[in-house]
């Protein structure tokens, strides 16, 4: 399946770009992260501590167990704070 993956804030900085089209066979967000981490050191650094990363699947806040079937977009970003 082909996904559009978006990266925000320091996740984007570690990976080196803000978005990409990505072909995957991942079943869940966690599977996708495992694939991405294997790509290079930038991805590995960005996803090293999942406790500081949030995910949205098709613009809905999700968790790492979320299925990717029929999904078009996944976004990764740090937790948001109010202010």
N, C-alpha and C positions, 0 to 999 in steps of 0.2 A: 504494500500500500504506500502511496505517496502522501507525505505530510508536509505542511508548512510549519516550521519550528521557529519561534520567536524567542529572543534572549534579551533581557533587560538589565540595566545597571551593571553591577560588577560581574554578573554572569556573562554579559555581553563582552565586557572588557577582557575577561580571561579566555573566552573562546575566540574573540577576534572579529566577530561580525554580529549583526543584529538579527538576522534571519537567514533561513536556508530552506530549500526544498530538499526533502530527504526521503529516500526509498527505504522502507523497513519491513521486516516481518515480525516486529515486536507485537506482543499481545496486550501488554500493559505498559503504563508509563515507566514502571521500574525496569522492564525489559528494554525499553527505548533508552533509558539512561545507561544501562549496562553496555548497549551497543555504542552509544556516543562516547562513553569513557574509554573504550578501546581504540578510538580513532587517533587521539594524540594527547600530549601532556596538558594542553589547554583545556580540553574537555574534562580530563581526569581531575584537574585542579578545580574547575568550576563545580563539579559534582562530588567533590571529596567529602563534604559534610552536608548531607541532605536535610539536616535539621534547620538549616538556614536558607532553604530554597522552597518556594511555593510553586505550584503548577496549576495551570488552567487548561482544560481540554474544551476546545470549541467555545472559548470565552466564558466557561463556567469553572469556578474554583473546584479543584479536584484533589485527590490524593494519589500516591504513587501506585496504588493497586487499581486505579481506574483503567477500564478496558479501552483499547484504541480502535475497536471495530467501528466502522462508519465515521471515524473521526477525520477532520480535515486540518485542524490546527492545534498545536500544543505550544504553550508559552511557559517559560521558566523565568522567575524573578525572585528577588529577596522579599522577605516579609514586609508588609506595609505598616507604617506607623502613622498615628494621627498627630495633629499639631495645630 
